[in-house]
Amino acid sequence: MNREYSVDEILLSMQSWCALREVCISEAETKLKKYEVSEQDKQKIINQLLDAGYIDEKRYLRAFVGDKLRLNKWGPHKIRQALIMKKIPDSLIAEAIDEKTGETNQDDLLYALLHKKFVALQKSNSREIYAKLMRFALSRGFDYSLAAKIVALVMNDFNDE
């Protein structure tokens, strides 16, 4: 950045940003790199944001996992990978995913996704459809055994019709 910002100005800017959305520590660190602050000032700002409650990793995890399950229709494996990339501790990841996936029925979620995908693929032969549905389910982060079970169920439902 061209202008030099004081630590207080940066803190105020970060507080405003954190008030608008849930933020994890790694996202705050990335944002602070743009201000070109020293490592000492960066830690001071992050600690103040943590102390004031602007950053709360558990709250962030609940929001992130819930949004990815509900809105993006991601499975637990894909969510876990996204959180690992954000440098969230494994213990917190496991706890948040277990909590949120317990609230949703993954079978129903995956069935609805694959049913919609199957309708779009009906012009292919059954072997191609099976492979495409499996790849789709796995790319969404669902477990292989669950994906195989639900793909078979979707294909059987359409074969019966």
Backbone hydrogen bonds, N-H to C=O, Kabsch-Sander energy under -0.5 kcal/mol:
donor,donor_aa,acceptor,acceptor_aa,energy
10,I,6,S,-2.3
11,L,7,V,-2.6
12,L,8,D,-2.3
13,S,9,E,-2.2
14,M,10,I,-2.7
15,Q,11,L,-2.5
16,S,12,L,-2.1
17,W,13,S,-2.1
18,C,14,M,-2.8
19,A,15,Q,-1.7
20,L,16,S,-0.8
20,L,17,W,-0.7
21,R,17,W,-0.8
28,A,24,C,-1.9
29,E,25,I,-2.5
30,T,26,S,-2.1
31,K,27,E,-2.2
32,L,28,A,-2.3
33,K,29,E,-1.3
34,K,30,T,-0.7
34,K,31,K,-0.9
35,Y,31,K,-0.5
35,Y,32,L,-0.8
36,E,32,L,-0.5
36,E,33,K,-1.0
37,V,32,L,-0.9
42,K,38,S,-2.6
43,Q,39,E,-2.3
44,K,40,Q,-2.0
45,I,41,D,-2.7
46,I,42,K,-2.5
47,N,43,Q,-2.6
48,Q,44,K,-2.0
49,L,45,I,-2.3
50,L,46,I,-2.5
51,D,47,N,-2.7
52,A,48,Q,-2.1
53,G,49,L,-0.5
53,G,50,L,-0.9
54,Y,49,L,-1.9
55,I,49,L,-1.4
56,D,23,V,-0.6
60,Y,56,D,-2.6
61,L,57,E,-2.7
62,R,58,K,-2.3
63,A,59,R,-2.0
64,F,60,Y,-3.0
65,V,61,L,-2.9
66,G,62,R,-2.1
67,D,63,A,-2.5
68,K,64,F,-2.5
69,L,65,V,-2.3
70,R,66,G,-2.6
71,L,67,D,-2.4
72,N,67,D,-1.3
74,W,68,K,-2.7
75,G,140,R,-4.4
77,H,141,G,-2.5
79,I,75,G,-1.9
80,R,76,P,-2.4
81,Q,77,H,-2.1
82,A,78,K,-2.1
83,L,79,I,-2.2
84,I,80,R,-2.3
85,M,81,Q,-1.9
86,K,82,A,-0.7
87,K,84,I,-1.7
88,I,83,L,-1.9
93,I,89,P,-2.0
94,A,90,D,-2.8
95,E,91,S,-1.8
96,A,92,L,-2.4
97,I,93,I,-2.7
98,D,94,A,-2.4
99,E,95,E,-2.2
100,K,96,A,-2.5
101,T,97,I,-2.9
102,G,98,D,-1.3
103,E,99,E,-0.6
103,E,100,K,-0.7
104,T,100,K,-0.8
106,Q,104,T,-0.9
109,L,105,N,-2.2
110,L,106,Q,-2.8
111,Y,107,D,-2.5
112,A,108,D,-2.4
113,L,109,L,-2.0
114,L,110,L,-2.9
115,H,111,Y,-2.7
116,K,112,A,-1.9
117,K,113,L,-2.1
118,F,114,L,-2.9
119,V,115,H,-1.9
120,A,116,K,-1.2
121,L,117,K,-1.0
121,L,118,F,-0.8
122,Q,119,V,-0.7
124,S,121,L,-2.4
129,I,125,N,-2.5
130,Y,126,S,-2.5
131,A,127,R,-2.1
132,K,128,E,-2.7
133,L,129,I,-2.8
134,M,130,Y,-2.4
135,R,131,A,-2.5
136,F,132,K,-2.4
137,A,133,L,-2.7
138,L,134,M,-2.7
139,S,135,R,-2.4
140,R,136,F,-1.3
141,G,138,L,-1.4
142,F,137,A,-1.8
147,A,143,D,-2.6
148,A,144,Y,-2.8
149,K,145,S,-2.0
150,I,146,L,-2.5
151,V,147,A,-2.8
152,A,148,A,-2.0
153,L,149,K,-1.9
154,V,150,I,-2.7
155,M,151,V,-2.6
156,N,152,A,-2.5
157,D,153,L,-2.5
158,F,154,V,-1.8
159,N,155,M,-2.0
160,D,156,N,-1.9
161,E,157,D,-0.7
